[in-house]
Amino acid sequence: MKSYIFIDGWKEKIRFSSAHVIPEYEKCGRLHGHTYALYAKLYGEPDNKGIILDFTIIKNQLKDIIKKIDHKIIIPKNSKFAKIIINKNSLTMKTLGKTYVFPKEDCVILPIDSTSAEKLSLYILEKFIKKIKKYKNITKIELGIDEGFGQGARILMNLNGK
């Protein structure tokens, strides 16, 4: 029997607040922030105890991933639209004719090309998969990020290659 379990980050307090710039999308090409919430749906076969995966494991792993980016300015290391200069104590980002200088300790540099909800979802999903890969009964994961109530991005990944 295929089934799924899910976590709603708004209700379970799996949330983080961060600032970002999305220079490839002009409307969001200025510094702004969100309170994000994660959403996860795990598909698979229940084990011999009747569960797919303990909810506490899921919540703890997701919280562990997002604590790195909570209350930080998210910097896309691989952006084609922003030049990033890292100094000893500061980080400079040049984009759309603007120059932002941030204290380095206030930033998190992620190996992504955009800080869109779609790209952040993929980044977090890949980290999450590494943390739960030992649970072989999970066949598919949907992970999403909401940028507020009612809007967000979801990404679905099959774990068994199908």
Helices and strands as residue ranges (DSSP letters): E 3-8, H 9-12, E 15-20, G 26-28, E 32-44, H 55-66, E 72-76, E 83-86, E 90-95, E 98-103, G 104-106, E 107-110, H 117-132, E 138-146, E 152-158
